[in-house]
């Protein structure tokens, strides 16, 4: 299973790439594998300020729907529009073109719950 070491992870199987005060967020390779074929991504929180741990959208697969939880507090500034026509990018490129949102990190946002690649892999077993 692919777990890039330069990213941070959550226990809810999201990944986070932090560049300055912008975080790019997606779901992990493990999550997409568990969900199966993804057919729809719903994010209606663009321009919203959201607290870490809150739901920012959902992913619909052939057999299930799964909520997406925000890893850190901030303002959702962009949704990956490519997912509207190609939700399967979450399956084929979860760490590349399959990113879901970009977030402007809130001042003083708690990042202590984010996991390293090694810590995330330990949770998966």
PAFIFI-225757 format. One record per residue (C-alpha): residue number from 1; residue in three letters; x, z, y negated. Coordinates in nm, 2 decimals. Layout:
// PAFIFI-225757
+------+------+--------+--------+--------+
| lolo | paza |      u |      w |      v |
+------+------+--------+--------+--------+
|  NUM |  Ala |      X |      Z |      Y |
...
+------+------+--------+--------+--------+
END
This chain:
// PAFIFI-225757
+------+------+--------+--------+--------+
| lolo | paza |      u |      w |      v |
+------+------+--------+--------+--------+
|    1 |  Unk |   0.00 |   0.00 |   0.00 |
|    2 |  Unk |   0.12 |  -0.09 |  -0.34 |
|    3 |  Unk |   0.18 |   0.20 |  -0.59 |
|    4 |  Unk |   0.40 |   0.09 |  -0.88 |
|    5 |  Unk |   0.63 |   0.37 |  -0.99 |
|    6 |  Unk |   0.60 |   0.29 |  -1.36 |
|    7 |  Unk |   0.23 |   0.38 |  -1.37 |
|    8 |  Unk |   0.04 |   0.71 |  -1.37 |
|    9 |  Unk |  -0.25 |   0.78 |  -1.14 |
|   10 |  Unk |  -0.56 |   1.00 |  -1.11 |
|   11 |  Unk |  -0.72 |   1.17 |  -0.81 |
|   12 |  Unk |  -1.02 |   0.94 |  -0.87 |
|   13 |  Unk |  -0.79 |   0.64 |  -0.79 |
|   14 |  Unk |  -0.75 |   0.49 |  -1.14 |
|   15 |  Unk |  -0.41 |   0.39 |  -1.27 |
|   16 |  Unk |  -0.28 |   0.42 |  -1.63 |
|   17 |  Unk |  -0.01 |   0.23 |  -1.81 |
|   18 |  Unk |   0.08 |   0.40 |  -2.14 |
|   19 |  Unk |   0.25 |   0.21 |  -2.41 |
|   20 |  Unk |   0.27 |   0.40 |  -2.74 |
|   21 |  Unk |  -0.09 |   0.53 |  -2.80 |
|   22 |  Unk |  -0.25 |   0.25 |  -2.60 |
|   23 |  Unk |  -0.34 |   0.31 |  -2.23 |
|   24 |  Unk |  -0.43 |   0.02 |  -2.00 |
|   25 |  Unk |  -0.65 |   0.14 |  -1.71 |
|   26 |  Unk |  -0.76 |  -0.01 |  -1.38 |
|   27 |  Unk |  -0.83 |   0.09 |  -1.02 |
|   28 |  Unk |  -0.56 |   0.14 |  -0.76 |
|   29 |  Unk |  -0.48 |  -0.08 |  -0.46 |
|   30 |  Unk |  -0.62 |   0.20 |  -0.24 |
|   31 |  Unk |  -0.95 |   0.20 |  -0.43 |
|   32 |  Unk |  -1.01 |  -0.17 |  -0.42 |
|   33 |  Unk |  -0.93 |  -0.17 |  -0.05 |
|   34 |  Unk |  -1.19 |   0.11 |   0.01 |
|   35 |  Unk |  -1.45 |  -0.06 |  -0.20 |
|   36 |  Unk |  -1.41 |  -0.40 |  -0.03 |
|   37 |  Unk |  -1.52 |  -0.73 |  -0.21 |
|   38 |  Unk |  -1.59 |  -0.65 |  -0.57 |
|   39 |  Unk |  -1.87 |  -0.85 |  -0.72 |
|   40 |  Unk |  -1.94 |  -0.70 |  -1.06 |
|   41 |  Unk |  -1.77 |  -0.47 |  -1.32 |
|   42 |  Unk |  -1.98 |  -0.29 |  -1.58 |
|   43 |  Unk |  -1.83 |  -0.14 |  -1.89 |
|   44 |  Unk |  -2.06 |  -0.07 |  -2.18 |
|   45 |  Unk |  -1.84 |   0.18 |  -2.36 |
|   46 |  Unk |  -1.62 |  -0.05 |  -2.58 |
|   47 |  Unk |  -1.58 |   0.11 |  -2.92 |
|   48 |  Unk |  -1.69 |   0.45 |  -2.78 |
|   49 |  Unk |  -1.49 |   0.77 |  -2.80 |
|   50 |  Unk |  -1.49 |   0.92 |  -2.45 |
|   51 |  Unk |  -1.36 |   1.24 |  -2.31 |
|   52 |  Unk |  -1.12 |   1.24 |  -2.02 |
|   53 |  Unk |  -1.31 |   1.28 |  -1.69 |
|   54 |  Unk |  -1.62 |   1.11 |  -1.82 |
|   55 |  Unk |  -1.76 |   0.79 |  -1.67 |
|   56 |  Unk |  -1.67 |   0.47 |  -1.87 |
|   57 |  Unk |  -1.82 |   0.21 |  -1.64 |
|   58 |  Unk |  -1.87 |   0.12 |  -1.28 |
|   59 |  Unk |  -1.75 |  -0.13 |  -1.01 |
|   60 |  Unk |  -2.00 |  -0.29 |  -0.78 |
|   61 |  Unk |  -1.88 |  -0.40 |  -0.44 |
|   62 |  Unk |  -2.09 |  -0.58 |  -0.17 |
|   63 |  Unk |  -2.18 |  -0.25 |  -0.01 |
|   64 |  Unk |  -2.15 |   0.02 |  -0.28 |
|   65 |  Unk |  -2.13 |   0.10 |  -0.65 |
|   66 |  Unk |  -1.85 |   0.33 |  -0.77 |
|   67 |  Unk |  -1.83 |   0.51 |  -1.11 |
|   68 |  Unk |  -1.51 |   0.47 |  -1.32 |
|   69 |  Unk |  -1.37 |   0.79 |  -1.47 |
|   70 |  Unk |  -1.16 |   0.79 |  -1.78 |
|   71 |  Unk |  -0.82 |   0.95 |  -1.71 |
|   72 |  Unk |  -0.75 |   1.06 |  -2.07 |
|   73 |  Unk |  -0.96 |   1.10 |  -2.38 |
|   74 |  Unk |  -0.97 |   0.82 |  -2.64 |
|   75 |  Unk |  -1.15 |   0.52 |  -2.77 |
|   76 |  Unk |  -1.22 |   0.22 |  -2.55 |
|   77 |  Unk |  -1.09 |  -0.07 |  -2.75 |
|   78 |  Unk |  -1.10 |  -0.36 |  -2.51 |
|   79 |  Unk |  -1.27 |  -0.47 |  -2.19 |
|   80 |  Unk |  -1.09 |  -0.73 |  -1.97 |
|   81 |  Unk |  -1.33 |  -1.02 |  -2.03 |
|   82 |  Unk |  -1.18 |  -1.21 |  -1.74 |
|   83 |  Unk |  -1.36 |  -0.97 |  -1.50 |
|   84 |  Unk |  -1.70 |  -1.11 |  -1.62 |
|   85 |  Unk |  -1.63 |  -1.43 |  -1.43 |
|   86 |  Unk |  -1.37 |  -1.31 |  -1.18 |
|   87 |  Unk |  -1.45 |  -0.95 |  -1.08 |
|   88 |  Unk |  -1.25 |  -1.02 |  -0.76 |
|   89 |  Unk |  -0.93 |  -0.99 |  -0.98 |
|   90 |  Unk |  -0.97 |  -0.61 |  -0.90 |
|   91 |  Unk |  -0.91 |  -0.70 |  -0.53 |
|   92 |  Unk |  -0.64 |  -0.96 |  -0.57 |
|   93 |  Unk |  -0.44 |  -0.82 |  -0.87 |
|   94 |  Unk |  -0.54 |  -0.46 |  -0.92 |
|   95 |  Unk |  -0.22 |  -0.39 |  -1.12 |
|   96 |  Unk |  -0.20 |  -0.72 |  -1.30 |
|   97 |  Unk |  -0.48 |  -0.94 |  -1.43 |
|   98 |  Unk |  -0.73 |  -0.70 |  -1.28 |
|   99 |  Unk |  -0.69 |  -0.43 |  -1.54 |
|  100 |  Unk |  -1.03 |  -0.30 |  -1.67 |
|  101 |  Unk |  -1.00 |  -0.15 |  -2.02 |
|  102 |  Unk |  -0.76 |  -0.07 |  -2.29 |
|  103 |  Unk |  -0.79 |   0.27 |  -2.46 |
|  104 |  Unk |  -0.66 |   0.41 |  -2.79 |
|  105 |  Unk |  -0.54 |   0.76 |  -2.67 |
|  106 |  Unk |  -0.69 |   1.04 |  -2.88 |
|  107 |  Unk |  -0.45 |   1.26 |  -3.07 |
|  108 |  Unk |  -0.34 |   1.55 |  -2.85 |
|  109 |  Unk |  -0.52 |   1.41 |  -2.54 |
|  110 |  Unk |  -0.43 |   1.61 |  -2.23 |
|  111 |  Unk |  -0.22 |   1.39 |  -1.99 |
|  112 |  Unk |  -0.11 |   1.68 |  -1.77 |
|  113 |  Unk |  -0.36 |   1.57 |  -1.49 |
|  114 |  Unk |  -0.20 |   1.23 |  -1.45 |
|  115 |  Unk |   0.00 |   1.19 |  -1.13 |
|  116 |  Unk |   0.33 |   1.02 |  -1.06 |
|  117 |  Unk |   0.33 |   0.74 |  -0.79 |
|  118 |  Unk |   0.49 |   0.99 |  -0.55 |
|  119 |  Unk |   0.22 |   1.26 |  -0.62 |
|  120 |  Unk |  -0.06 |   1.00 |  -0.58 |
|  121 |  Unk |   0.08 |   0.88 |  -0.25 |
|  122 |  Unk |   0.10 |   1.24 |  -0.13 |
|  123 |  Unk |  -0.27 |   1.28 |  -0.20 |
|  124 |  Unk |  -0.35 |   0.97 |   0.00 |
|  125 |  Unk |  -0.15 |   1.11 |   0.29 |
+------+------+--------+--------+--------+
END
